[in-house]
């Protein structure tokens, strides 16, 4: 009797150990989640994150942003989409409390901004002007490698309303070629300098392969944002304009200090940042 009991206990113990081992192996081998628009290995940046990301926010004196929702399975329909000319947008149709960051021109090339963006993982889109970046095309490549989009902001930053159709086409298509040469792909998005455009701009953009003209709802200054709509507040889907600017243009404030101020405004209003290219 005692021998049978001992053998039964031993068998039960072996089965229990196998069950525990099997659960552990299954957990460690679970596949990484993916989204319909982004493979698991995509280096695209995301706000929020774990303890390391929270520590990075504290390092820069900012409260952590919430992680954004995953990219939509179907991109929103834009106003004017389906027309013969490209749509012109200032916000993305969404009910999520997300906004989209964009940085223009490229004149300031602060190495601390590279560090800040690598540590924080906040997604943004760069609208680059060749006249501003040609002194150091390489500065923007690490940002591109982190998943930040490289988009078109003309060759020389003119007021396009003062140019005829042929000149507008040269400014836009010329920058398409220049950016493709240096960063590997031709942009899909275009921002006209100063936000100035006309119907000739839309025609030129379409002929150059542009899919959307991107304006903005808010612009970041040094400590505060300027709002276009009444209420002085962010709204879901707003596109925010900032610039690659340094102390000479920001009254002694660095680009990283300006960016920290921008992120504080977003966090204080209960928003987080999503990647523009996931929605366009």
N, C-alpha and C positions, 0 to 999 in steps of 0.2 A: 504493500500500500504506500509506504513512504517513498519507495523508488519511483512509483508511478507519479506521485505528487511532485517529486523533484524534477522529473523529466518534463512534466506539464508546465511547471513554473519556468524552466529554462527555455522551452519553446515559446512561451508567452513573451519572455523578455527579448528574445531574438526578433519576434514579429514587431514589437514596439520600437526597437532600435531601427529596424528597417523602415518603419513608417516615418519616424522622425527624419532619418537621412533622406528619404524620398521627398519630403516637404521642403527641406533645405535646398536640395538640388533643383527642384522645380522653381523655387523662388529666385535662385541666382541665375537661372537660365531664361527667365522671363524676357520676352523681346521688348526692346525700347519702343515706346509709343511714337507714332507718327501722326501727322495731320495730312489731310488730302492734298495740301499745296506745298508741303515742306517735308523733305526726307529727314530721317532721324539724325543723319550726320551733318545737316546744314548748319554752318556756323552762325546763322543769323542771330543777332543779339536779342535779348529779352529782358525787360525790366523785372524787378522782384528778385527771386532766387533764394538760396539758402543762407546759412549763417555767414559764409564768406562774403556774399553779396551785401548782406546787411552791415557787416563790418566795413566794407568799402564805402557804403553810403555814409556811415559815421565818420570815416576818415575825411570825407569831403564836406562834412557839416550838414548833411541832408538826411531827412527822414526817408526810409526806404519806400519806393513806389511799389504798389501791388503788381503782381505778375499780370500781364495782359492776357485776354482770352486768346485761344488758338486762332489761327487764320481762318476766315470763313470758308466753308466748303464751296460756296459760290460767291464770286465777287459781286459787290453791290452794283446795281444798275445806276449809271451816272446820268445826271440831267444832260440832255442833248445827245446821249449815246444813240448810235444808229443813224444819226444825221450824216450828211456828206462831209462835214468838217469836224475836226476834233472837238470834244467837249471842253468847256472852261469851268473849273471847279475851285471852290474855296473851302469845302468841307466834304467829308465822306458820309453818305447816308448810313447811319447806324444808331442804335439805341444804347449801345455800350458806353460806359463812362471812360472813353479813350480819346486821346488826341494824338496828333502826328507832328513830329518835329522835323523842321527843315532848316538847313544852314546854307547860306548863299555866298557866292563870289569865290572865296578862297584866298583872300589877301593875307590874312593872319595864319601863320603856320607854327602854332605853339606846341612844343613837344609835350607839355603837361596836359594838353587837351587829349592827345593820343592816349596817355596813361589813364586819364579820367574816364574816357569812354571805354577803354579796355576793362577797367575795373568795375564800372557801373553796369555795363551791358545795356545801356538805354539805346533803343534803335532810333536812327534818324536818316534823313535823305540829304545828300549834298547836291545842290544845283550850282555847278561850277562854270566860271567864266575863264576862257583861256588867257586873257590878258592878266588875270590875277594869279593864275596857278603856274604859268609857264616857267617861272623862276625855280620851281621845285615840284615837278609832277609827282615825284616819288613820295612826297609827304602824305598824299591821300591814299596811297596803295595799302598801308596797314589798316586804315579805316575801311576801305573796300573789303579787305580780307576778313574783317570782323562781321561783315554782312550789311554794312551801310551802303545804300544805293548811290551810284554816280549818275547824275542826270544833267540836262543841258540848260545853260543860262547864257548862251551866245558867246561869240568870239571876243567881242570888245565892249560889251555892256552898253549899247546905245539905247536911246529912247526909240523904240521901234515905230512909234506913230509918226516919227519924222522921216522915216525911210520908205522908199517905194518897194513894191513887191520883190523885185530882183535883189535889192540890197538886203531885205529881210531874209530871203532865202539863203543868201550867202552867209549871213550871220548864224542862222540856225543849222543849215546843212554843214557848213564849215566846222562848227563845233561838234556836230555828230561825228564827223570823220576824225577830228582831233582826239575826242574822248575814246573812240573805238581804238585808235592807234595806241593810246597809252594805257587803257584800262580793259581792253579786250572785247567789250561789247558796246554796241550803239545804244544810247539812252532811248527809253520809251516815253519819258516825261520831259516837259519843257516849262520853264518859268521865264516870262518876259521881264527884263529889267524894269524896276520901278512899278511892276504890275501893269505897265502900259502895253496895250495891244489893240489891234483892229481886225477887221475881217481878212485883210491881207496877211496878217500874222497867222490866222487859222489855216489859210490856204497854204502858206509856206511851211508851216509845221507839219501839215498832213503830207506834203510832198517830200518831206525829209524823214518820214517814218515815225513821227511823234503820234502817240495815242491819246494824250491828254495834256492840256495846258493847266498848270497848277498855280493858283494864287494862294491867298491865306485869309484867315479871319482875325488873327492876333499877330502882333509883331513885338518881339522882345527888345527892350531898350538896354538899360544898364541894370536897374533894380526892379523896374516895373514893366508891365505889358500894356500896349495900346490895343484897345478893343474896337472893332468896326461896328458891332451891333450894340444896341442899348442894353443896359443891365450890367456892364463891366464884369462879365463872368464867362468862363468857358462853357461850351456846349458840346454834347457828344459828337465826335467826328471832326472837330475843328482842326484845321491845319495852322500851325504856328510858324512864323518866320523869325529866324535869327540869322546872324552873319558870322563869318570867320573874321572877327575884329579883335584888335588888341588894345593896349592902354592908350595909344595915341588917338584912337577914335572913341574910346570908352571912358575918357576923362580919368585915366590912371587905373581903371579896373581891368583885370585880366580876363581873357576869354573863359577860363575855368570859373572865375568868380561870377561872371555874367551867367554862365550855364547853370551854376548852382542856384542862383536866384531864380532862374527860369523853372528849374525842377521843383523848387519850394512852392512856387505859385501853383504848379500842377498838383502836387501832393496835398497842399492845404485845401484845394477845392474838391478833393476826393477823386481825382482822375489818375489814370496811368497812361503810359505811352505805348502805342502799337507801331508796327512797321508799315509805312505807307504802301510799299510795293506789294504787300500781301493783300491790299484792298483795291489796287488799281491794275 
